Amino acid sequence: MTYRNAHYQDRIIGGTNDVPHAHPYQISLQTTSSTGVWYHTCGGSIIGDDTVLTAAHCVDSKPASEYRVVSAEYDFNKSKVLKLLSMLKNSAINNDVALIKIQGVFKYDSNVAKVTLASSTPPDKTVSIVTGWGYTNYESKTRPNILQAITTERCSDFKAWWGTLFNYKTCASGNPDVYARVSAFYDWINNNK
């Protein structure tokens, strides 16, 4: 999950095309424009037969009926579309996590699988792969059709101004890449999925 604020929108700057279906838990959360066209708004991870974990800020502006989950996605030209049944956000304002329930269940295969949640914080220097369809060029608002991946390293915890701990790595621009620490929400996620 990427942190979003007024200046630094979600993006995968410096990423490359991912290996097809190397990250089968990755979904595209989509919503509609004012003209009714579906578009990618955020990523998420399949964590259960009917459950996706995403950032709460991704689902705070519209009802569940105005979103859809696209799975088995690598290339936006080929996908499986699922309707949302409900959304649940962690009630504390400083917790940017949400669970999405889909109508029906995911059909697991080599292209669709759930991810194992981290129950503890990885040590510093742990290498991770960040995936998504975020902007590859922020100024021109260019989004790829192909899932992007970039390798990053966990540096340390960062206490954000609103109180939630995040993992971060300072990117080339000198600004931190910020991600929700899933292990901090492990119990809440498991109790609500």
TIRO-2110 file (N, C-alpha, C; in Angstrom, 1 decimal):
// TIRO-2110
0.8, -1.2, 0.0, N, 1, A
0.0, 0.0, 0.0, CA, 1, A
0.9, 1.2, 0.0, C, 1, A
0.5, 2.2, -0.7, N, 2, A
1.3, 3.4, -0.7, CA, 2, A
0.5, 4.5, 0.0, C, 2, A
1.2, 5.4, 0.6, N, 3, A
0.6, 6.5, 1.3, CA, 3, A
0.3, 7.6, 0.3, C, 3, A
-0.8, 8.3, 0.5, N, 4, A
-1.2, 9.3, -0.4, CA, 4, A
-1.4, 10.6, 0.3, C, 4, A
-0.9, 11.7, -0.2, N, 5, A
-1.2, 13.0, 0.4, CA, 5, A
-1.4, 13.9, -0.8, C, 5, A
-1.6, 15.2, -0.6, N, 6, A
-1.9, 16.1, -1.7, CA, 6, A
-0.7, 16.2, -2.7, C, 6, A
0.5, 16.0, -2.3, N, 7, A
1.6, 16.2, -3.2, CA, 7, A
2.1, 14.9, -3.7, C, 7, A
2.2, 13.9, -2.9, N, 8, A
2.8, 12.6, -3.3, CA, 8, A
1.7, 11.5, -3.5, C, 8, A
1.2, 11.4, -4.7, N, 9, A
0.1, 10.5, -5.0, CA, 9, A
0.8, 9.1, -5.2, C, 9, A
0.0, 8.0, -5.2, N, 10, A
0.5, 6.7, -5.3, CA, 10, A
1.2, 6.6, -6.7, C, 10, A
2.3, 5.9, -6.6, N, 11, A
3.1, 5.8, -7.8, CA, 11, A
4.1, 4.7, -7.7, C, 11, A
4.6, 4.2, -8.8, N, 12, A
5.6, 3.2, -8.9, CA, 12, A
6.7, 3.7, -9.8, C, 12, A
7.3, 4.9, -9.4, N, 13, A
8.3, 5.5, -10.2, CA, 13, A
9.6, 4.6, -10.1, C, 13, A
10.2, 4.3, -11.3, N, 14, A
11.4, 3.5, -11.3, CA, 14, A
11.1, 2.0, -11.3, C, 14, A
9.8, 1.6, -11.3, N, 15, A
9.5, 0.2, -11.4, CA, 15, A
9.6, -0.3, -12.8, C, 15, A
9.5, -1.6, -12.9, N, 16, A
9.6, -2.3, -14.3, CA, 16, A
8.4, -3.2, -14.4, C, 16, A
8.1, -3.7, -15.6, N, 17, A
7.1, -4.6, -15.8, CA, 17, A
7.3, -5.8, -14.9, C, 17, A
6.3, -6.2, -14.1, N, 18, A
6.5, -7.4, -13.2, CA, 18, A
6.5, -8.7, -14.1, C, 18, A
7.0, -9.7, -13.5, N, 19, A
6.9, -11.0, -14.1, CA, 19, A
5.4, -11.5, -14.1, C, 19, A
4.9, -11.9, -15.2, N, 20, A
3.5, -12.2, -15.3, CA, 20, A
3.1, -13.2, -14.1, C, 20, A
2.1, -12.8, -13.3, N, 21, A
1.5, -13.6, -12.3, CA, 21, A
2.4, -14.0, -11.2, C, 21, A
3.5, -13.2, -11.0, N, 22, A
4.4, -13.5, -9.9, CA, 22, A
3.8, -13.1, -8.6, C, 22, A
2.8, -12.2, -8.6, N, 23, A
2.2, -11.7, -7.4, CA, 23, A
0.7, -11.9, -7.5, C, 23, A
0.2, -13.1, -7.4, N, 24, A
-1.2, -13.4, -7.7, CA, 24, A
-2.2, -12.9, -6.7, C, 24, A
-1.7, -12.4, -5.6, N, 25, A
-2.5, -11.8, -4.5, CA, 25, A
-2.8, -10.3, -4.8, C, 25, A
-2.2, -9.7, -5.7, N, 26, A
-2.4, -8.3, -6.1, CA, 26, A
-3.7, -8.1, -6.8, C, 26, A
-4.5, -7.1, -6.3, N, 27, A
-5.7, -6.8, -7.1, CA, 27, A
-5.7, -5.3, -7.4, C, 27, A
-6.5, -4.9, -8.3, N, 28, A
-6.8, -3.5, -8.7, CA, 28, A
-8.1, -3.1, -8.1, C, 28, A
-8.2, -2.1, -7.3, N, 29, A
-9.4, -1.6, -6.8, CA, 29, A
-9.8, -0.5, -7.7, C, 29, A
-11.0, -0.6, -8.3, N, 30, A
-11.4, 0.4, -9.3, CA, 30, A
-12.7, 1.0, -8.9, C, 30, A
-12.9, 2.2, -9.4, N, 31, A
-14.2, 3.0, -9.2, CA, 31, A
-14.5, 3.6, -10.5, C, 31, A
-15.7, 4.3, -10.6, N, 32, A
-16.1, 4.9, -11.8, CA, 32, A
-15.9, 6.4, -11.8, C, 32, A
-15.6, 6.9, -13.0, N, 33, A
-15.6, 8.4, -13.2, CA, 33, A
-17.0, 8.9, -13.3, C, 33, A
-17.1, 10.2, -13.4, N, 34, A
-18.4, 10.9, -13.5, CA, 34, A
-19.1, 10.4, -14.9, C, 34, A
-18.3, 9.9, -15.8, N, 35, A
-18.9, 9.5, -17.1, CA, 35, A
-19.1, 8.0, -17.1, C, 35, A
-18.9, 7.3, -15.9, N, 36, A
-19.2, 5.9, -15.8, CA, 36, A
-18.1, 5.0, -16.3, C, 36, A
-16.9, 5.5, -16.6, N, 37, A
-15.8, 4.7, -17.0, CA, 37, A
-15.0, 4.2, -15.8, C, 37, A
-14.8, 2.9, -15.7, N, 38, A
-14.0, 2.3, -14.6, CA, 38, A
-12.5, 2.6, -14.7, C, 38, A
-11.9, 2.9, -13.6, N, 39, A
-10.5, 3.2, -13.6, CA, 39, A
-9.8, 2.7, -12.3, C, 39, A
-8.5, 2.4, -12.3, N, 40, A
-7.8, 2.0, -11.2, CA, 40, A
-7.6, 3.1, -10.2, C, 40, A
-7.9, 2.8, -8.9, N, 41, A
-7.7, 3.9, -7.9, CA, 41, A
-6.7, 3.5, -6.8, C, 41, A
-6.6, 2.2, -6.5, N, 42, A
-5.7, 1.7, -5.5, CA, 42, A
-5.4, 0.2, -5.7, C, 42, A
-4.4, -0.3, -5.1, N, 43, A
-4.1, -1.7, -5.1, CA, 43, A
-4.6, -2.3, -3.8, C, 43, A
-4.5, -3.6, -3.7, N, 44, A
-4.9, -4.3, -2.5, CA, 44, A
-4.3, -5.7, -2.6, C, 44, A
-4.5, -6.5, -1.5, N, 45, A
-4.0, -7.9, -1.5, CA, 45, A
-5.1, -8.8, -1.0, C, 45, A
-5.2, -9.9, -1.7, N, 46, A
-6.1, -11.0, -1.4, CA, 46, A
-5.6, -11.6, -0.1, C, 46, A
-6.4, -11.6, 1.0, N, 47, A
-6.0, -12.2, 2.2, CA, 47, A
-6.9, -13.4, 2.7, C, 47, A
-8.0, -13.6, 2.0, N, 48, A
-9.0, -14.6, 2.3, CA, 48, A
-9.8, -15.0, 1.2, C, 48, A
-10.6, -16.0, 1.3, N, 49, A
-11.5, -16.5, 0.2, CA, 49, A
-12.4, -15.4, -0.4, C, 49, A
-12.8, -14.4, 0.4, N, 50, A
-13.6, -13.4, 0.0, CA, 50, A
-13.2, -12.0, 0.5, C, 50, A
-11.9, -11.9, 0.9, N, 51, A
-11.4, -10.7, 1.6, CA, 51, A
-10.2, -10.1, 0.9, C, 51, A
-10.2, -8.7, 0.8, N, 52, A
-9.0, -8.0, 0.3, CA, 52, A
-8.6, -7.0, 1.4, C, 52, A
-7.3, -6.8, 1.6, N, 53, A
-6.8, -5.8, 2.4, CA, 53, A
-6.3, -4.6, 1.6, C, 53, A
-6.7, -3.4, 1.9, N, 54, A
-6.3, -2.2, 1.2, CA, 54, A
-6.1, -1.1, 2.2, C, 54, A
-5.8, 0.1, 1.7, N, 55, A
-5.7, 1.3, 2.6, CA, 55, A
-7.1, 1.9, 2.7, C, 55, A
-7.4, 2.4, 3.9, N, 56, A
-8.7, 3.0, 4.2, CA, 56, A
-9.0, 4.2, 3.4, C, 56, A
-7.9, 5.0, 3.1, N, 57, A
-8.1, 6.2, 2.3, CA, 57, A
-8.6, 5.9, 0.9, C, 57, A
-8.4, 4.6, 0.5, N, 58, A
-8.9, 4.2, -0.9, CA, 58, A
-10.4, 4.0, -1.0, C, 58, A
-11.0, 3.8, 0.1, N, 59, A
-12.4, 3.5, 0.1, CA, 59, A
-13.3, 4.4, 1.0, C, 59, A
-12.8, 5.6, 1.2, N, 60, A
-13.5, 6.5, 2.1, CA, 60, A
-14.4, 7.5, 1.5, C, 60, A
-14.5, 7.5, 0.1, N, 61, A
-15.3, 8.5, -0.5, CA, 61, A
-16.6, 8.1, -1.2, C, 61, A
-16.8, 6.7, -1.3, N, 62, A
-17.9, 6.2, -2.0, CA, 62, A
-18.5, 5.0, -1.3, C, 62, A
-19.7, 4.6, -1.6, N, 63, A
-20.2, 3.3, -1.1, CA, 63, A
-19.6, 2.1, -1.8, C, 63, A
-19.7, 1.0, -1.2, N, 64, A
-19.2, -0.3, -1.8, CA, 64, A
-19.7, -0.5, -3.2, C, 64, A
-20.9, -0.2, -3.5, N, 65, A
-21.5, -0.4, -4.8, CA, 65, A
-20.8, 0.3, -5.9, C, 65, A
-20.0, 1.3, -5.6, N, 66, A
-19.3, 2.1, -6.6, CA, 66, A
-17.9, 1.7, -6.8, C, 66, A
-17.5, 0.6, -6.3, N, 67, A
-16.1, 0.0, -6.5, CA, 67, A
-16.2, -1.4, -7.0, C, 67, A
-15.1, -1.9, -7.6, N, 68, A
-15.0, -3.3, -8.0, CA, 68, A
-13.6, -3.7, -7.8, C, 68, A
-13.4, -5.0, -7.6, N, 69, A
-12.1, -5.6, -7.5, CA, 69, A
-11.8, -6.3, -8.8, C, 69, A
-10.6, -6.1, -9.3, N, 70, A
-10.1, -6.8, -10.5, CA, 70, A
-9.0, -7.7, -10.1, C, 70, A
-9.2, -9.0, -10.2, N, 71, A
-8.1, -10.0, -9.9, CA, 71, A
-7.6, -10.7, -11.1, C, 71, A
-6.6, -11.5, -10.9, N, 72, A
-5.9, -12.3, -12.0, CA, 72, A
-5.3, -11.3, -13.0, C, 72, A
-4.9, -10.1, -12.4, N, 73, A
-4.5, -9.0, -13.3, CA, 73, A
-3.0, -8.9, -13.4, C, 73, A
-2.6, -8.8, -14.6, N, 74, A
-1.2, -8.4, -14.9, CA, 74, A
-1.3, -7.3, -16.0, C, 74, A
-2.1, -7.6, -16.9, N, 75, A
-2.3, -6.7, -18.0, CA, 75, A
-3.8, -6.2, -18.0, C, 75, A
-4.1, -4.9, -17.9, N, 76, A
-5.4, -4.5, -17.7, CA, 76, A
-6.4, -4.9, -18.9, C, 76, A
-5.8, -5.4, -19.9, N, 77, A
-6.6, -5.9, -21.0, CA, 77, A
-7.2, -7.3, -20.8, C, 77, A
-6.7, -8.0, -19.7, N, 78, A
-7.2, -9.3, -19.4, CA, 78, A
-7.4, -9.4, -17.9, C, 78, A
-8.6, -9.7, -17.4, N, 79, A
-8.9, -9.6, -16.0, CA, 79, A
-10.1, -10.4, -15.6, C, 79, A
-10.3, -10.6, -14.3, N, 80, A
-11.5, -11.1, -13.7, CA, 80, A
-12.1, -10.0, -12.8, C, 80, A
-13.3, -9.6, -13.0, N, 81, A
-14.0, -8.6, -12.3, CA, 81, A
-14.9, -9.1, -11.3, C, 81, A
-14.8, -8.6, -10.0, N, 82, A
-15.7, -9.0, -8.9, CA, 82, A
-16.3, -7.8, -8.3, C, 82, A
-17.6, -8.0, -7.9, N, 83, A
-18.3, -6.9, -7.3, CA, 83, A
-18.0, -6.9, -5.8, C, 83, A
-18.1, -5.7, -5.1, N, 84, A
-17.9, -5.6, -3.7, CA, 84, A
-19.2, -5.9, -3.0, C, 84, A
-19.1, -6.5, -1.8, N, 85, A
-20.3, -6.7, -1.0, CA, 85, A
-20.3, -5.7, 0.2, C, 85, A
-19.1, -5.5, 0.8, N, 86, A
-19.0, -4.5, 1.9, CA, 86, A
-17.6, -4.1, 2.1, C, 86, A
-17.4, -3.0, 2.9, N, 87, A
-16.1, -2.5, 3.3, CA, 87, A
-16.1, -2.2, 4.8, C, 87, A
-15.0, -2.5, 5.4, N, 88, A
-14.8, -2.3, 6.8, CA, 88, A
-13.5, -1.6, 7.0, C, 88, A
-13.5, -0.4, 7.6, N, 89, A
-12.3, 0.4, 7.9, CA, 89, A
-12.0, 0.3, 9.4, C, 89, A
-10.7, 0.3, 9.8, N, 90, A
-10.4, 0.3, 11.2, CA, 90, A
-10.9, 1.6, 11.7, C, 90, A
-11.6, 1.6, 12.8, N, 91, A
-12.3, 2.8, 13.3, CA, 91, A
-11.5, 3.9, 13.7, C, 91, A
-10.3, 3.7, 14.1, N, 92, A
-9.4, 4.8, 14.5, CA, 92, A
-9.0, 5.6, 13.3, C, 92, A
-9.1, 6.9, 13.4, N, 93, A
-8.8, 7.8, 12.2, CA, 93, A
-7.3, 7.6, 11.7, C, 93, A
-6.4, 7.3, 12.6, N, 94, A
-5.0, 7.2, 12.2, CA, 94, A
-4.6, 5.8, 11.7, C, 94, A
-5.6, 4.9, 11.5, N, 95, A
-5.3, 3.6, 11.0, CA, 95, A
-5.7, 3.5, 9.6, C, 95, A
-4.8, 3.5, 8.6, N, 96, A
-5.1, 3.5, 7.2, CA, 96, A
-5.2, 2.1, 6.7, C, 96, A
-6.1, 1.3, 7.2, N, 97, A
-6.3, -0.1, 6.7, CA, 97, A
-7.8, -0.3, 6.6, C, 97, A
-8.1, -1.1, 5.6, N, 98, A
-9.5, -1.4, 5.4, CA, 98, A
-9.6, -2.9, 4.8, C, 98, A
-10.7, -3.5, 5.1, N, 99, A
-11.0, -4.8, 4.5, CA, 99, A
-12.2, -4.7, 3.6, C, 99, A
-12.1, -5.4, 2.5, N, 100, A
-13.1, -5.4, 1.4, CA, 100, A
-13.6, -6.8, 1.3, C, 100, A
-14.9, -7.0, 1.4, N, 101, A
-15.6, -8.3, 1.1, CA, 101, A
-16.2, -8.3, -0.3, C, 101, A
-15.9, -9.3, -1.0, N, 102, A
-16.4, -9.4, -2.4, CA, 102, A
-17.7, -10.3, -2.4, C, 102, A
-18.5, -10.1, -3.4, N, 103, A
-19.6, -11.0, -3.6, CA, 103, A
-19.1, -12.3, -4.1, C, 103, A
-19.3, -13.4, -3.5, N, 104, A
-18.8, -14.7, -3.9, CA, 104, A
-17.4, -14.9, -3.3, C, 104, A
-16.6, -15.8, -3.9, N, 105, A
-15.3, -16.1, -3.4, CA, 105, A
-14.3, -16.0, -4.6, C, 105, A
-13.0, -15.8, -4.3, N, 106, A
-12.0, -15.9, -5.3, CA, 106, A
-11.8, -17.3, -5.7, C, 106, A
-11.6, -17.5, -7.0, N, 107, A
-11.3, -18.8, -7.5, CA, 107, A
-9.8, -18.9, -7.7, C, 107, A
-9.1, -19.6, -6.7, N, 108, A
-7.7, -19.7, -6.7, CA, 108, A
-7.2, -20.6, -7.9, C, 108, A
-6.1, -20.1, -8.5, N, 109, A
-5.4, -20.8, -9.5, CA, 109, A
-4.0, -20.2, -9.5, C, 109, A
-3.2, -20.4, -10.6, N, 110, A
-1.9, -19.9, -10.6, CA, 110, A
-1.8, -18.4, -10.8, C, 110, A
-3.0, -17.8, -11.1, N, 111, A
-3.1, -16.3, -11.3, CA, 111, A
-3.7, -15.6, -10.1, C, 111, A
-4.4, -16.4, -9.2, N, 112, A
-5.1, -15.8, -8.1, CA, 112, A
-4.8, -16.6, -6.9, C, 112, A
-4.2, -15.9, -5.9, N, 113, A
-3.9, -16.6, -4.6, CA, 113, A
-3.9, -15.6, -3.5, C, 113, A
-4.0, -16.1, -2.2, N, 114, A
-3.9, -15.2, -1.1, CA, 114, A
-2.5, -15.0, -0.6, C, 114, A
-2.2, -13.9, 0.0, N, 115, A
-0.9, -13.6, 0.6, CA, 115, A
-0.9, -13.9, 2.1, C, 115, A
0.2, -14.3, 2.6, N, 116, A
0.3, -14.6, 4.1, CA, 116, A
0.6, -13.2, 4.7, C, 116, A
-0.1, -12.9, 5.7, N, 117, A
0.1, -11.6, 6.5, CA, 117, A
1.3, -11.7, 7.4, C, 117, A
2.0, -10.7, 7.5, N, 118, A
3.1, -10.6, 8.4, CA, 118, A
2.6, -10.4, 9.9, C, 118, A
3.0, -11.3, 10.7, N, 119, A
2.5, -11.2, 12.1, CA, 119, A
3.5, -10.5, 13.0, C, 119, A
4.7, -10.2, 12.5, N, 120, A
5.7, -9.5, 13.2, CA, 120, A
6.4, -8.5, 12.2, C, 120, A
7.1, -7.5, 12.7, N, 121, A
7.8, -6.5, 11.9, CA, 121, A
9.1, -7.1, 11.4, C, 121, A
9.3, -7.1, 10.1, N, 122, A
10.6, -7.6, 9.5, CA, 122, A
11.7, -6.7, 10.0, C, 122, A
12.9, -7.3, 10.1, N, 123, A
14.1, -6.5, 10.6, CA, 123, A
14.5, -5.5, 9.5, C, 123, A
15.2, -4.5, 10.0, N, 124, A
15.8, -3.5, 9.1, CA, 124, A
16.6, -4.2, 8.0, C, 124, A
16.6, -3.6, 6.8, N, 125, A
17.3, -4.1, 5.7, CA, 125, A
16.6, -5.3, 5.0, C, 125, A
15.4, -5.7, 5.4, N, 126, A
14.7, -6.7, 4.7, CA, 126, A
14.2, -6.2, 3.4, C, 126, A
14.5, -7.0, 2.3, N, 127, A
14.2, -6.6, 1.0, CA, 127, A
12.7, -7.0, 0.7, C, 127, A
12.0, -6.1, 0.1, N, 128, A
10.6, -6.3, -0.3, CA, 128, A
10.4, -5.9, -1.7, C, 128, A
9.3, -6.4, -2.3, N, 129, A
8.9, -6.0, -3.6, CA, 129, A
7.6, -5.3, -3.5, C, 129, A
7.5, -4.1, -4.0, N, 130, A
6.3, -3.3, -4.1, CA, 130, A
5.7, -3.4, -5.5, C, 130, A
4.4, -3.7, -5.6, N, 131, A
3.8, -3.8, -6.9, CA, 131, A
2.6, -2.9, -7.0, C, 131, A
2.2, -2.6, -8.2, N, 132, A
1.1, -1.8, -8.4, CA, 132, A
1.0, -1.2, -9.8, C, 132, A
-0.1, -0.4, -10.0, N, 133, A
-0.3, 0.3, -11.2, CA, 133, A
-0.3, 1.8, -11.0, C, 133, A
0.5, 2.2, -10.0, N, 134, A
0.7, 3.6, -9.7, CA, 134, A
1.4, 4.3, -10.9, C, 134, A
1.3, 5.7, -10.8, N, 135, A
1.9, 6.5, -11.8, CA, 135, A
3.4, 6.1, -12.1, C, 135, A
3.8, 5.9, -13.3, N, 136, A
5.2, 5.7, -13.7, CA, 136, A
5.8, 7.0, -14.1, C, 136, A
5.0, 8.0, -14.3, N, 137, A
5.5, 9.4, -14.5, CA, 137, A
4.5, 10.3, -13.8, C, 137, A
4.9, 10.9, -12.7, N, 138, A
4.0, 11.7, -11.9, CA, 138, A
3.5, 12.9, -12.6, C, 138, A
4.4, 13.6, -13.3, N, 139, A
4.0, 14.9, -13.9, CA, 139, A
3.0, 14.7, -15.0, C, 139, A
3.1, 13.7, -15.8, N, 140, A
2.2, 13.5, -16.9, CA, 140, A
1.0, 12.5, -16.5, C, 140, A
1.0, 12.1, -15.2, N, 141, A
0.0, 11.2, -14.7, CA, 141, A
-0.2, 9.9, -15.6, C, 141, A
1.0, 9.4, -16.0, N, 142, A
1.0, 8.2, -16.8, CA, 142, A
0.9, 6.9, -15.9, C, 142, A
-0.2, 6.1, -16.2, N, 143, A
-0.4, 4.8, -15.5, CA, 143, A
-0.1, 3.7, -16.5, C, 143, A
0.6, 2.6, -16.1, N, 144, A
0.8, 1.5, -17.0, CA, 144, A
-0.4, 0.6, -17.1, C, 144, A
-0.4, -0.2, -18.2, N, 145, A
-1.4, -1.3, -18.3, CA, 145, A
-0.9, -2.5, -17.7, C, 145, A
0.5, -2.6, -17.6, N, 146, A
1.1, -3.8, -17.0, CA, 146, A
1.5, -3.6, -15.6, C, 146, A
1.3, -4.5, -14.7, N, 147, A
1.6, -4.4, -13.3, CA, 147, A
3.1, -4.1, -13.2, C, 147, A
3.4, -3.1, -12.3, N, 148, A
4.8, -2.7, -12.1, CA, 148, A
5.4, -3.3, -10.8, C, 148, A
6.7, -3.5, -10.7, N, 149, A
7.3, -3.9, -9.5, CA, 149, A
8.6, -3.2, -9.3, C, 149, A
8.9, -2.9, -8.0, N, 150, A
10.2, -2.3, -7.7, CA, 150, A
10.6, -2.9, -6.3, C, 150, A
11.9, -3.1, -6.2, N, 151, A
12.5, -3.7, -5.0, CA, 151, A
12.9, -2.5, -4.1, C, 151, A
12.5, -2.7, -2.8, N, 152, A
12.9, -1.7, -1.8, CA, 152, A
13.4, -2.4, -0.5, C, 152, A
13.9, -1.6, 0.4, N, 153, A
14.4, -2.2, 1.6, CA, 153, A
13.8, -1.5, 2.8, C, 153, A
13.5, -2.3, 3.8, N, 154, A
12.9, -1.7, 5.0, CA, 154, A
14.1, -1.1, 5.8, C, 154, A
13.9, 0.2, 6.1, N, 155, A
15.0, 0.9, 6.8, CA, 155, A
14.7, 1.0, 8.3, C, 155, A
13.5, 1.6, 8.7, N, 156, A
13.2, 1.8, 10.1, CA, 156, A
11.8, 2.2, 10.2, C, 156, A
11.3, 2.4, 11.4, N, 157, A
10.0, 2.9, 11.7, CA, 157, A
10.0, 4.4, 11.7, C, 157, A
8.9, 5.0, 11.3, N, 158, A
8.8, 6.4, 11.2, CA, 158, A
7.5, 6.8, 11.9, C, 158, A
7.5, 7.7, 12.8, N, 159, A
6.3, 8.1, 13.5, CA, 159, A
5.7, 9.2, 12.8, C, 159, A
4.6, 8.9, 12.1, N, 160, A
3.9, 9.9, 11.3, CA, 160, A
3.2, 10.9, 12.2, C, 160, A
2.9, 12.1, 11.7, N, 161, A
2.3, 13.2, 12.5, CA, 161, A
1.0, 12.8, 13.1, C, 161, A
0.3, 11.9, 12.5, N, 162, A
-1.0, 11.5, 13.0, CA, 162, A
-1.0, 10.4, 14.0, C, 162, A
0.3, 9.8, 14.2, N, 163, A
0.4, 8.8, 15.3, CA, 163, A
0.6, 7.4, 14.8, C, 163, A
0.4, 7.0, 13.6, N, 164, A
0.6, 5.6, 13.2, CA, 164, A
2.0, 5.3, 12.8, C, 164, A
2.5, 4.2, 13.2, N, 165, A
3.8, 3.8, 12.8, CA, 165, A
3.8, 3.2, 11.4, C, 165, A
4.8, 3.6, 10.6, N, 166, A
4.9, 3.0, 9.3, CA, 166, A
6.3, 2.6, 9.0, C, 166, A
6.5, 1.8, 8.0, N, 167, A
7.9, 1.5, 7.5, CA, 167, A
8.2, 2.5, 6.4, C, 167, A
9.4, 2.9, 6.3, N, 168, A
9.7, 3.8, 5.2, CA, 168, A
11.1, 3.6, 4.7, C, 168, A
11.4, 4.0, 3.5, N, 169, A
12.7, 4.1, 2.9, CA, 169, A
12.7, 5.4, 2.2, C, 169, A
13.8, 6.2, 2.4, N, 170, A
13.9, 7.5, 1.7, CA, 170, A
14.2, 7.2, 0.3, C, 170, A
13.3, 7.7, -0.6, N, 171, A
13.5, 7.5, -2.0, CA, 171, A
14.5, 8.5, -2.6, C, 171, A
14.7, 8.4, -3.9, N, 172, A
15.7, 9.3, -4.5, CA, 172, A
15.4, 10.8, -4.4, C, 172, A
14.2, 11.1, -4.3, N, 173, A
13.8, 12.5, -4.1, CA, 173, A
14.0, 13.1, -2.7, C, 173, A
14.4, 12.2, -1.8, N, 174, A
14.6, 12.6, -0.4, CA, 174, A
13.3, 12.5, 0.4, C, 174, A
12.2, 12.1, -0.2, N, 175, A
11.0, 11.9, 0.5, CA, 175, A
10.7, 10.5, 0.8, C, 175, A
10.1, 10.2, 2.0, N, 176, A
10.0, 8.8, 2.3, CA, 176, A
8.9, 8.1, 1.5, C, 176, A
9.1, 6.8, 1.2, N, 177, A
8.1, 5.9, 0.7, CA, 177, A
7.5, 5.4, 2.0, C, 177, A
6.2, 5.4, 2.2, N, 178, A
5.5, 5.1, 3.4, CA, 178, A
4.5, 4.0, 3.2, C, 178, A
4.5, 2.9, 4.0, N, 179, A
3.7, 1.8, 3.9, CA, 179, A
3.1, 1.5, 5.3, C, 179, A
1.9, 1.1, 5.4, N, 180, A
1.3, 0.6, 6.7, CA, 180, A
2.0, -0.6, 7.1, C, 180, A
2.3, -0.7, 8.4, N, 181, A
2.9, -1.9, 9.0, CA, 181, A
1.8, -2.9, 9.3, C, 181, A
1.6, -3.9, 8.5, N, 182, A
0.6, -4.8, 8.6, CA, 182, A
0.6, -5.5, 9.9, C, 182, A
1.8, -5.8, 10.4, N, 183, A
1.9, -6.6, 11.7, CA, 183, A
1.2, -5.8, 12.8, C, 183, A
1.2, -4.5, 12.8, N, 184, A
0.5, -3.7, 13.8, CA, 184, A
-1.0, -3.8, 13.8, C, 184, A
-1.5, -4.3, 12.7, N, 185, A
-3.0, -4.5, 12.6, CA, 185, A
-3.4, -6.0, 12.4, C, 185, A
-2.4, -6.9, 12.7, N, 186, A
-2.6, -8.3, 12.5, CA, 186, A
-3.8, -8.8, 13.2, C, 186, A
-4.0, -8.5, 14.5, N, 187, A
-5.1, -9.0, 15.2, CA, 187, A
-6.4, -8.5, 14.7, C, 187, A
-6.5, -7.2, 14.4, N, 188, A
-7.7, -6.5, 13.9, CA, 188, A
-8.1, -7.2, 12.6, C, 188, A
-7.1, -7.4, 11.7, N, 189, A
-7.4, -8.0, 10.4, CA, 189, A
-8.0, -9.4, 10.6, C, 189, A
-7.3, -10.2, 11.3, N, 190, A
-7.7, -11.6, 11.5, CA, 190, A
-9.1, -11.7, 12.2, C, 190, A
-9.4, -10.8, 13.1, N, 191, A
-10.6, -10.8, 13.8, CA, 191, A
-11.8, -10.3, 13.0, C, 191, A
-11.5, -9.6, 11.9, N, 192, A
-12.6, -9.0, 11.0, CA, 192, A
-12.6, -9.6, 9.6, C, 192, A
-11.7, -10.4, 9.3, N, 193, A
-11.8, -11.0, 7.9, CA, 193, A
-12.7, -12.2, 7.9, C, 193, A
END
